[in-house]
Amino acid sequence: MEIRKVQMTGGSSFILTLPKEWIISRNIKKNDPLGLVTKSDGSLLITSKITGEQTQKIKEFEVDEKTNQTYLLRQLIGAYIGGYSVIKIKSSKRVPPIIVATTRKFTEIAIGQEVVEETSTSITIKDLLNPAEMPFSSTIKRMQVIIKSMHEDTMHALETSDKTLAEEVKIRDNDVDRLHWLIARQYNIIMQNVSLAEKMNITIGMSSTCFLISRIVERIGDHIVRISQNIINLSKSKLNQNIIYLIKSTSNLAINIFNKSIESFFRKNIQAANENIESVIKLEKFCEEINTLILKQKGVIAISVGYIVESIRRIGEYAEDISETVINHLIVGD
């Protein structure tokens, strides 16, 4: 850290000189305006980005017939989350059909990404979504609604042994992933251009909290998918009705803790967040009760129910993490 002393001029104005290296690196000239952002911890952020507009960032990928499509898709998602506004895919020869298909898949799963130019040797993808058009709060609420729907269908599939319904849960989990990627992208864009936070009517602290919560929600979605997959494994087995009842009631408790954790965030309710954390103790006791019962079961039933119970417990623990994040955010403030 470089320390500089505050000076006074004219008897009433305070002056602090800026590092010459920083001025040169940002190409700042005499009389250029700079932005000053007061953060929640009292620190002052100085930035040359004062328009609130996203700086165009370009990421290029070289491909050929040997390019692994799975690796490329991961890289495209990484560039998207990283905040790149333009992604270019180039090839010394004709772009292989499998790469074209991978590119199309990426634009289908990433919100706001569209192919704007395509030649025989290149593909250009551009972000057409204005970050301010998708508030963090709306996205998290949408994720919550999808999670609730996934859970309801999973429990119904358990009761009815509906394999098709259980398989459809995975499709909706993809929507949860897409929304989490969007929040991660917006968060990274704000970190690169803090003045954008003001345009989106959100503080740096709030954007960070929303990013943490969305990541936890995405993991809860993964565990609901694991439950549905194990329900599929049980579709040909005769599961004891008492065990089904206990699984359903315990799972409902876990998702209820999750919903209340999200509500405590939007209502800024520390008391509710603390009560949610205490509820996890009750959830864990129910999970132990089910685990004791399945000790008498054999084969697929014991293994699959064990995995289901573990995922239910993890959902509760992740909901607990959300409540802890809410408490931390409210204590520190925006």
N, C-alpha and C positions, 0 to 999 in steps of 0.2 A: 504494500500500500504506500502510495506517495502522499506525504503530508504537506499541505500548503496553508499559509496563514492568511486569514481574512484581514483586509486593509480597509481603511476609510478614506473617502475623498469628498471634498466639499462640506465636510462636517456632518453629513447625514446619509451618505450613500456607502454601502459596503461593497467591496470588490474582491473577487477571487480570480486569479489568473488561471488559465487552462493550459495543460501540457502541450507544448509545441508539436510533439510527435503525433498526438491525437488529432490536432487541428489539421496537420498535413495529410494524415491517413484518411481523414473524412473529407478532404478537399474543401475545407471551409475557408471562405474569403472574408475580407473586411466588410462589415455591415450585414453579413448573412445572419438570418434569425436562427436561434436555437430554442428548442423546447425544454421546459423545466417541469418535471413530474414529481410531485410529493408523494412518497410511498407511505403505506400504513405504519411502517416502523419509524417514520420520521426522517428517513434518508431522502436525499434529493437526487433524482436521475436527470442527467443532461443528455439530450439526444438531438441529432441533426435531422431526424425524421419527424416533421411537424405536420405533414399533410393528412396523415391517417390513411393514406393509400398504401396498398401492398406493393412492395418493390418486386419487380418481375425477376424471379429466380428461375434459371434454366438448368435442367439436369439432362445429360445425354448418356445413352447406353448403346454400346457397339454390340451387334449381334451377328450370328452366322448360323449355319445349319447345325452346328454342334452346341449351340446355346441351350442350356437346360431350362425348359419352360417354367418349372416350379420355382427355380432360383430367380428367374426374371420376374415372375409375378410378385415374389417377396420383395424384390428390389423396387418395383414400381410402387408397391404399397408403402415401402419405406420412404420413397421420394415424395409421395402424396402426403404422408404424415409429417414429413420434414418441412412441408410448406412450399415446395416448388410449384410455381404457377404454370410452368411449361415443361413438359417432358418429351424428349426427342429420342426416337429409336432409329438407329442408323445401321446400314449394312453395306459392305463393299460390293455386294452382289444383290440380287433380288431378295427381298425380305421373305424368309421361309414361311409357308402357310401356317405352320404351327405357332410361329411368333405372332402372326396376324391374329390368330385365334386367341392367344394369350392376352394380347393387347385389348381385344374386344371384351374378354372376360373381366379385365381390370376396369374398364370404363363402366361395366355393368354393376360392379360391386363397390366402386368408389364414388361417393356422392359429388356431383358437380364436374366430373371429368368427361371430356368429349374429344373425339378425334376431329381436329380442325383442318388437317392437311395430310394427305397420303399419296406417296409416289411408289414406284417399284422398289426404291432403295431406302425409303424413310417413312416414318409415321410420327406425326406431331400431335401431342395431346395437350389440351389447355384446360385450365380451371375456369369454369364459367359461373361459379357460385360466389356471390358477394358474402364474405364472412358475417357481415352484420345482419344478413337475412335469416340466419339460423342461430338464434340466441342459445346460449349454453343451457339455460333453464328448460327451454322447450324440448331440447334434445334429450336431456336426462328424464324428463317426464315421459317422453315417448318411449325411451328404453324401459322405464318402469312398467308401462302399460303392456309392452311386448313380453316382458318377464312374467308378469301376472298371467297373461294369456297362455304362455308356454307351460307354466306350472299347472294351471287348471286342466289343460288337455292331457298333461302327463299323468295327473291323478285319475282322470277319467279313463285313460288307457289302462291304468293299473287295475281299476275296478272291472273293466269290460274285456280285458285282454285284447284291446284293439291295437294290433301291430301297426296298421297304416297310420293311425293317429299319432302313435309314438314316433314314427319315422318323420312325420311332418314337423315335429318340434325342431328338428335340426335346421330346417329351412328358415324358420323364424329367428333362430339363433344367428344366422348370417346377417339379418337385419340389425341385430344388437351389435354385432361386430362392426358393421358399416357406420353406425352412429357413433360408436366409440372412436373409430378412426377419424371421423369428422371432428370430434371434440379435441382429439390429440393434435390434429392438424391446426385447428384454430388456436389452440394453446401455444403451439410452436411459432405460429405466425405472430402472435401477440408478443412472445418473448423476443422476437427479432425486430418488432416494430411496436414499441409500447404505446405509442400514440393511438394505435388502432383500438386499444382497450377503451379509450374514451368514446370513440366512434361507436363501439359495440355496447356502450353504457355498462361496462363491467370493470371492476378493479383487477389489478394483477393478482392479488390474494384470492379473490373469488374465482378467477379463471384457473388458478392452480388447484383450488379445492374441487372445482367441477371436473377437472381432468382426473384427479385422484378417485373421485366417486365413480366416474364413468368406467374407469379401469376395473374397479371392484365389481360394478354391475355386470360388466362383460364376463368376468370370471364366474359370477353367479349363474349367468346364462349357460356357461360351459358345464356346470355341475347339473343343471336341469337336463341338459342333453345326455349326460352320463346316466342319469336316472332313467330317462326314456330308453336308452340303449339296453340297460339291464332289464327293463320291463319287457322289451322284445325277447330277451333271452329267457324270460319266464313265461312267455306266451303259451308254451306247450306243457307247462307244469301246473299242477294243482296246488295253488297257494292257499294256506289256511286263512279263513275270513278274519280271524282275530288279528293275524299279522297284517293283513291288508288294512284293517281299520287303524291299527297303531301306526303304520307307515303313513297313511293319509293324514291322520290327526297331527303327527309329529312334523310332517312336511308342511302342513298348513300353518303350524306355529312358526316354522322357520321363515316362510314367505311373509307371514304377518309381521315378524320382527323386521324383515327387509323393508316392507312398505312403510312401517312406522319410522324407520331410520331415515328414509327419503323424506317423509313428511316432516320430521324434526328439522331437516335441513332447510326446507322451504319456509317453515314456520319460525325458524330460528329459535327452537325450543331446546335448551340445554337439559331441562328436567326430563323431557320425553326421551332424549338421547341416552341419558343415564339409566332410565327405566328399561330401555331396549337392551342395554348391555347386561343388566341383571337378568333379563328374560332368557338369555343364552344358557344360563346355569340350569334352568328348568328343561330346556331343549336337550341338553347333553344327558340329563338323567333319563329322558324318554328314549334317547338313542341307545343308551346302555341296556334299557329294559328290552328293546327289540333284539339287540345283539345276544342277550341271554336266551331269548326264546328260540332263535335260529340255531343255537348250538345243538338242538335236537333234530334239526333238519339235515338232509344229506345232499351232496352233489351240487347241481346247478342252483337249486333254491338257496342253500346256505351261502354260496359264493355271491350270487347276484343280489340277494337281499342285503348282504354285508356291504357291497359296494353302494347300494342305494342309501343305506343308513349313513355311510361315511359322507356321501355327497350332501345329504340333508344337514348333517352336522356342519359341513364346510359352508353351506349357504348361511346358516346361523352365524358362524364365525365371521364370514365376510360382511354380513349385515352389522355385526358388532363393530367391525372395522369402519364401516360407514358412519356409525354413531360416534365413534372416537374421532373421526375426521371432522365431523360436525362440531363436536365440543371444542376441538383445537381451533377450528376456524372462528367460532363465535367468541372464544376467549381472546384470541389475537385481534379479532376485528377485521373488517375489509381492508 
